[in-house]
């Protein structure tokens, strides 16, 4: 789905469920990670997390759009648009919007681990960041540090 298709979907949902037009921009924001969508109070635009469409499909996306449109229409009308406000809760229930998003699957990240050892006492050091072996020495015996290997660890 492109941003233009998302814009037309948001406009259609706004007319069908709220009987009011959506006159601002709706677009996918790839930087959103922990939320399904976001209503911007200053610009009145709506950001949508595209990963929800990929993982959970169109019904989940429509629920997120309805949720953000509740914020949008209530804010423009000067009513309680926050999650805790009774007007928001009532309108969200009335249009069938999502109160909370289904969690996204966590992506596994690889973390590198660098292994150093002391040339004197053979003490092993595990680090995430590189160590300047010319500048630093073993904390136990003051021996020279030697780089051994780099490992990749899954989280």
Backbone as CSV, one residue per row, in Angstrom:
resi,resn,N_x,N_y,N_z,CA_x,CA_y,CA_z,C_x,C_y,C_z
1,UNK,0.854,-1.181,0.000,0.000,0.000,0.000,0.895,1.237,0.000
2,UNK,0.565,2.179,-0.849,1.337,3.414,-0.936,0.721,4.477,-0.023
3,UNK,1.415,5.594,0.110,0.900,6.702,0.921,-0.391,7.274,0.334
4,UNK,-0.500,7.293,-0.997,-1.728,7.796,-1.624,-2.905,6.878,-1.332
5,UNK,-2.670,5.570,-1.393,-3.733,4.611,-1.070,-4.135,4.720,0.394
6,UNK,-3.154,4.928,1.270,-3.448,5.126,2.691,-4.272,6.392,2.887
7,UNK,-3.904,7.474,2.191,-4.630,8.741,2.299,-6.095,8.548,1.897
8,UNK,-6.334,7.872,0.788,-7.716,7.670,0.339,-8.476,6.742,1.290
9,UNK,-7.790,5.734,1.878,-8.433,4.846,2.846,-8.843,5.621,4.097
10,UNK,-7.977,6.497,4.589,-8.283,7.303,5.773,-9.448,8.245,5.485
11,UNK,-9.448,8.865,4.320,-10.550,9.764,3.952,-11.870,9.003,3.858
12,UNK,-11.830,7.799,3.288,-13.032,6.970,3.158,-13.568,6.540,4.526
13,UNK,-12.677,6.099,5.428,-13.090,5.683,6.777,-13.663,6.868,7.537
14,UNK,-13.060,8.035,7.357,-13.525,9.233,8.050,-14.954,9.581,7.628
15,UNK,-15.229,9.530,6.325,-16.584,9.845,5.836,-17.577,8.766,6.272
16,UNK,-17.188,7.490,6.121,-18.110,6.389,6.403,-18.456,6.268,7.893
17,UNK,-17.458,6.340,8.770,-17.692,6.077,10.197,-17.905,7.329,11.036
18,UNK,-17.355,8.467,10.605,-17.451,9.690,11.396,-18.372,10.736,10.764
19,UNK,-18.754,10.519,9.480,-19.566,11.460,8.713,-18.927,12.856,8.662
20,UNK,-17.609,12.902,8.682,-16.848,14.154,8.629,-15.633,13.937,7.730
21,UNK,-15.209,14.961,6.998,-14.048,14.783,6.115,-12.722,14.855,6.871
22,UNK,-11.745,14.154,6.336,-10.373,14.238,6.835,-9.618,15.135,5.869
23,UNK,-9.175,16.302,6.314,-8.615,17.319,5.417,-7.101,17.491,5.533
24,UNK,-6.461,16.567,6.184,-5.013,16.681,6.341,-4.328,15.473,5.722
25,UNK,-3.069,15.240,6.057,-2.305,14.168,5.424,-2.191,12.948,6.337
26,UNK,-2.261,11.785,5.711,-1.991,10.523,6.387,-0.905,9.816,5.588
27,UNK,0.113,9.312,6.284,1.212,8.662,5.582,1.870,7.634,6.496
28,UNK,2.613,6.711,5.871,3.366,5.707,6.608,4.638,6.338,7.140
29,UNK,4.953,6.039,8.398,6.174,6.527,9.025,6.995,5.310,9.426
30,UNK,8.113,5.098,8.764,8.941,3.915,9.024,9.703,4.008,10.343
31,UNK,9.744,5.202,10.947,10.480,5.350,12.205,9.662,4.960,13.427
32,UNK,8.344,4.769,13.267,7.532,4.337,14.404,7.881,2.888,14.732
33,UNK,8.110,2.598,15.992,8.497,1.243,16.395,7.543,0.621,17.404
34,UNK,7.101,1.396,18.373,6.315,0.819,19.467,4.843,1.165,19.397
35,UNK,4.426,1.897,18.390,3.037,2.325,18.306,2.500,2.062,16.905
36,UNK,1.203,1.879,16.811,0.581,1.622,15.517,0.385,2.876,14.697
37,UNK,0.136,3.990,15.372,-0.091,5.239,14.676,0.089,6.410,15.609
38,UNK,0.065,7.606,15.018,0.271,8.805,15.834,-0.473,9.961,15.191
39,UNK,-1.234,10.695,16.004,-1.909,11.907,15.551,-1.076,13.089,16.015
40,UNK,-0.712,13.968,15.083,0.116,15.117,15.403,-0.783,16.316,15.710
41,UNK,-0.705,16.819,16.932,-1.574,17.913,17.365,-1.325,19.197,16.588
42,UNK,-0.088,19.490,16.246,0.238,20.746,15.578,-0.179,20.784,14.124
43,UNK,0.146,19.730,13.395,-0.126,19.721,11.957,-1.431,19.012,11.600
44,UNK,-2.004,18.275,12.522,-3.220,17.467,12.347,-3.006,16.301,11.381
45,UNK,-1.760,15.952,11.099,-1.465,14.813,10.235,-1.472,13.531,11.053
46,UNK,-1.612,12.407,10.357,-1.619,11.102,11.004,-0.486,10.268,10.426
47,UNK,0.372,9.738,11.304,1.446,8.814,10.923,0.958,7.404,11.225
48,UNK,1.233,6.474,10.334,0.843,5.080,10.531,2.083,4.204,10.409
49,UNK,2.191,3.219,11.300,3.282,2.252,11.255,2.919,1.179,10.228
50,UNK,3.668,1.115,9.129,3.380,0.176,8.051,3.605,-1.273,8.415
51,UNK,4.373,-1.544,9.471,4.634,-2.928,9.867,3.365,-3.632,10.333
52,UNK,2.383,-2.858,10.834,1.130,-3.469,11.271,0.354,-4.024,10.085
53,UNK,0.425,-3.367,8.944,-0.229,-3.876,7.742,0.450,-5.157,7.279
54,UNK,1.770,-5.174,7.308,2.527,-6.345,6.867,2.288,-7.553,7.777
55,UNK,2.306,-7.343,9.101,2.208,-8.458,10.046,0.779,-8.876,10.358
56,UNK,-0.136,-7.912,10.492,-1.478,-8.232,10.979,-2.589,-8.006,9.965
57,UNK,-2.286,-7.376,8.842,-3.264,-7.226,7.781,-4.113,-5.969,7.876
58,UNK,-5.045,-5.860,6.927,-5.879,-4.669,6.780,-6.829,-4.419,7.953
59,UNK,-7.477,-5.460,8.541,-8.381,-5.176,9.672,-7.698,-4.474,10.850
60,UNK,-6.473,-4.866,11.164,-5.722,-4.219,12.251,-5.401,-2.767,11.879
61,UNK,-5.021,-2.552,10.618,-4.710,-1.206,10.143,-5.938,-0.304,10.219
62,UNK,-7.096,-0.821,9.860,-8.331,-0.039,9.916,-8.663,0.344,11.357
63,UNK,-8.445,-0.580,12.297,-8.658,-0.269,13.716,-7.745,0.843,14.199
64,UNK,-6.498,0.835,13.749,-5.537,1.886,14.115,-5.964,3.223,13.509
65,UNK,-6.411,3.197,12.256,-6.846,4.432,11.591,-8.049,5.027,12.310
66,UNK,-8.997,4.186,12.704,-10.171,4.673,13.445,-9.753,5.305,14.765
67,UNK,-8.796,4.692,15.441,-8.286,5.221,16.709,-7.705,6.622,16.498
68,UNK,-6.858,6.762,15.477,-6.221,8.063,15.227,-7.237,9.094,14.740
69,UNK,-8.236,8.656,13.990,-9.286,9.589,13.551,-10.133,10.073,14.727
70,UNK,-10.296,9.248,15.756,-10.988,9.706,16.971,-10.225,10.869,17.597
71,UNK,-8.891,10.718,17.709,-8.071,11.825,18.218,-8.263,13.060,17.333
72,UNK,-8.191,12.858,16.028,-8.256,13.948,15.044,-9.563,14.734,15.161
73,UNK,-10.696,14.040,15.051,-11.984,14.737,15.026,-12.318,15.399,16.371
74,UNK,-12.004,14.723,17.463,-12.278,15.306,18.781,-11.397,16.533,19.027
75,UNK,-10.137,16.479,18.616,-9.240,17.612,18.817,-9.692,18.820,18.004
76,UNK,-10.093,18.582,16.770,-10.538,19.688,15.916,-11.827,20.313,16.456
77,UNK,-12.691,19.491,17.047,-13.949,19.998,17.617,-13.764,20.628,18.988
78,UNK,-12.573,20.513,19.559,-12.310,21.100,20.873,-12.820,20.249,22.025
79,UNK,-13.035,18.974,21.777,-13.508,18.058,22.825,-12.328,17.270,23.380
80,UNK,-12.619,16.407,24.354,-11.571,15.614,24.990,-11.030,14.556,24.051
81,UNK,-9.810,14.744,23.568,-9.214,13.857,22.573,-8.203,12.885,23.164
82,UNK,-7.919,12.995,24.462,-6.906,12.148,25.089,-7.494,10.788,25.444
83,UNK,-6.624,9.801,25.640,-7.071,8.437,25.924,-7.948,8.350,27.166
84,UNK,-7.706,9.185,28.145,-8.436,9.104,29.413,-9.789,9.824,29.374
85,UNK,-10.040,10.619,28.344,-11.265,11.410,28.269,-12.474,10.540,27.909
86,UNK,-13.614,10.786,28.571,-14.810,9.977,28.286,-15.319,10.141,26.854
87,UNK,-15.167,11.348,26.272,-15.598,11.555,24.879,-14.811,10.655,23.934
88,UNK,-13.505,10.534,24.187,-12.659,9.691,23.350,-13.071,8.229,23.475
89,UNK,-13.244,7.767,24.705,-13.621,6.369,24.924,-14.964,6.046,24.279
90,UNK,-15.911,6.964,24.391,-17.240,6.751,23.827,-17.190,6.690,22.297
91,UNK,-16.491,7.653,21.685,-16.410,7.689,20.226,-15.655,6.477,19.680
92,UNK,-14.604,6.072,20.366,-13.826,4.912,19.934,-14.681,3.651,19.949
93,UNK,-15.488,3.504,20.990,-16.375,2.344,21.080,-17.467,2.416,20.019
94,UNK,-17.944,3.604,19.747,-19.024,3.808,18.780,-18.585,3.435,17.355
95,UNK,-17.359,3.788,16.975,-16.885,3.506,15.622,-16.168,2.164,15.511
96,UNK,-15.896,1.514,16.630,-15.237,0.207,16.608,-13.749,0.277,16.362
97,UNK,-13.112,1.294,16.889,-11.659,1.445,16.745,-10.904,0.595,17.746
98,UNK,-9.615,0.438,17.499,-8.762,-0.358,18.375,-8.318,0.472,19.575
99,UNK,-8.555,-0.042,20.775,-8.080,0.641,21.985,-6.570,0.460,22.121
100,UNK,-6.110,-0.758,21.869,-4.673,-1.071,21.911,-4.315,-1.875,20.672
101,UNK,-3.089,-1.719,20.211,-2.615,-2.464,19.044,-2.154,-3.852,19.466
102,UNK,-2.278,-4.791,18.553,-1.683,-6.104,18.752,-0.171,-5.929,18.679
103,UNK,0.586,-6.488,19.632,2.040,-6.270,19.613,2.695,-6.849,18.364
104,UNK,3.704,-6.165,17.878,4.496,-6.654,16.758,5.463,-7.713,17.240
105,UNK,5.856,-8.598,16.327,6.861,-9.593,16.685,8.201,-8.894,16.849
106,UNK,8.932,-9.307,17.853,10.246,-8.708,18.084,11.229,-9.262,17.059
107,UNK,11.980,-8.378,16.453,13.003,-8.814,15.505,14.268,-9.140,16.274
108,UNK,14.864,-10.251,15.911,16.101,-10.645,16.585,17.249,-9.837,16.027
109,UNK,18.035,-9.300,16.927,19.193,-8.520,16.525,20.448,-9.291,16.872
110,UNK,21.446,-9.114,16.052,22.744,-9.706,16.329,23.623,-8.656,16.981
111,UNK,24.289,-9.068,18.024,25.213,-8.169,18.718,26.604,-8.773,18.629
112,UNK,27.558,-7.948,18.269,28.914,-8.478,18.180,29.578,-8.439,19.547
113,UNK,30.386,-9.437,19.801,31.170,-9.519,21.036,32.619,-9.731,20.631
114,UNK,33.469,-8.878,21.155,34.896,-8.962,20.866,35.594,-9.630,22.044
115,UNK,36.430,-10.598,21.754,37.145,-11.348,22.793,38.616,-10.935,22.778
116,UNK,39.084,-10.493,23.939,40.489,-10.158,24.134,41.028,-11.056,25.235
117,UNK,42.331,-11.316,25.208,42.944,-12.076,26.301,44.272,-11.436,26.678
118,UNK,44.653,-11.680,27.906,45.920,-11.155,28.410,47.029,-12.124,28.002
119,UNK,48.137,-11.592,27.492,49.248,-12.445,27.058,50.022,-13.017,28.249
120,UNK,49.852,-12.417,29.439,50.585,-12.866,30.622,49.796,-13.905,31.434
121,UNK,48.549,-13.523,31.836,47.785,-14.395,32.742,46.635,-15.116,32.029
122,UNK,46.448,-14.910,30.736,45.411,-15.536,29.910,43.982,-15.235,30.359
123,UNK,43.776,-14.132,31.062,42.437,-13.715,31.456,41.682,-13.241,30.214
124,UNK,40.420,-13.695,30.069,39.618,-13.361,28.885,38.745,-12.140,29.192
125,UNK,38.643,-11.239,28.211,37.816,-10.052,28.314,36.797,-10.076,27.170
126,UNK,35.527,-9.902,27.488,34.484,-9.796,26.468,34.021,-8.351,26.431
127,UNK,34.028,-7.758,25.261,33.639,-6.369,25.105,32.748,-6.205,23.885
128,UNK,31.912,-5.158,23.895,31.101,-4.812,22.726,31.835,-3.815,21.838
129,UNK,32.660,-2.991,22.455,33.395,-1.980,21.710,34.869,-2.375,21.628
130,UNK,35.516,-1.911,20.585,36.936,-2.210,20.413,37.779,-1.580,21.516
131,UNK,38.853,-2.247,21.852,39.816,-1.749,22.837,41.116,-1.439,22.089
132,UNK,41.691,-0.302,22.383,42.997,0.033,21.814,44.051,-0.746,22.597
133,UNK,44.569,-1.824,21.998,45.494,-2.717,22.717,46.856,-2.067,22.958
134,UNK,47.135,-0.969,22.270,48.396,-0.257,22.529,48.276,0.631,23.759
135,UNK,47.050,1.032,24.071,46.831,1.976,25.154,46.429,1.292,26.463
136,UNK,45.647,0.191,26.375,45.123,-0.451,27.579,45.821,-1.776,27.853
137,UNK,45.890,-2.123,29.144,46.540,-3.364,29.577,45.585,-4.144,30.477
138,UNK,45.956,-5.342,30.840,45.155,-6.201,31.721,45.026,-5.541,33.092
139,UNK,43.806,-5.539,33.627,43.562,-4.925,34.928,44.072,-5.756,36.078
140,UNK,44.350,-7.048,35.846,44.803,-7.938,36.904,46.328,-7.938,37.046
141,UNK,47.027,-8.099,35.892,48.481,-8.249,35.990,49.265,-7.224,35.171
142,UNK,48.584,-6.308,34.522,49.197,-5.276,33.672,49.878,-5.844,32.431
143,UNK,49.450,-7.041,31.999,50.008,-7.666,30.795,49.393,-7.076,29.534
144,UNK,49.996,-7.398,28.404,49.549,-6.874,27.111,48.271,-7.603,26.677
145,UNK,47.286,-6.828,26.154,46.044,-7.409,25.653,46.205,-7.787,24.186
146,UNK,45.603,-8.941,23.826,45.674,-9.443,22.455,44.253,-9.744,21.985
147,UNK,43.906,-9.272,20.774,42.590,-9.563,20.202,42.541,-11.024,19.762
148,UNK,41.489,-11.736,20.201,41.353,-13.153,19.853,40.353,-13.369,18.716
149,UNK,39.065,-12.983,18.954,38.048,-13.231,17.928,36.843,-12.336,18.115
150,UNK,36.019,-12.308,17.072,34.769,-11.547,17.094,33.624,-12.542,16.930
151,UNK,32.654,-12.513,17.843,31.501,-13.410,17.803,30.236,-12.604,17.561
152,UNK,29.240,-13.241,16.976,27.925,-12.630,16.805,26.947,-13.371,17.708
153,UNK,26.271,-12.621,18.588,25.345,-13.213,19.541,23.937,-12.731,19.219
154,UNK,22.969,-13.642,19.147,21.581,-13.277,18.894,20.910,-12.877,20.191
155,UNK,20.078,-11.847,20.111,19.315,-11.402,21.278,17.907,-11.932,21.207
